[in-house]
C-alpha cells in the first residue's frame, strides 16, 4: 500500500522555520516534518499536501509507521521571499538589502532561519 512513503514538499518549504513565540518547524526535502512549540510537539512524515485555494495548503503529517494517526497543518501564506531593510556594510561602503523568507502555518508567523 505504500503507507510510509513521504511526499517531498516544494523546495521553498525546506529548512528550519521559527516564530517570535518559540515555535520551531523543521521540514526537509525527503518529507520529514517536525513541529515544536505552542501546545504540541509533532514529528513525522508528510503524507500529502492538499491545496485548499491559491494561498492555502494543508500538510497531512503522520507518525513514521502509523498512517491513521495524522495531523493537519494549515499554511495560510506560502513561503515568500520579502525584502527587508537596507543595511550599510562599512568595509565596502555599499548598501545591501536584507531579505527574509516568511510563511504563516497554523496561524504562526514563521521566518526561515538562515545561518
ZIZI-V530354 format. One record per helix or strand of 3 or more residues. SS is the DSSP state (2 for helix, 1 for strand). FROM is the first residue (numbers start at 1). LEN is the number of residues. If there is no record, write none. Layout:
ss->SS from->FROM len->LEN
ss->SS from->FROM len->LEN
//
This chain:
ss->1 from->15 len->4
ss->1 from->24 len->4
ss->1 from->32 len->6
ss->1 from->40 len->14
ss->1 from->56 len->7
ss->1 from->70 len->20
ss->1 from->94 len->12
ss->1 from->108 len->5
//
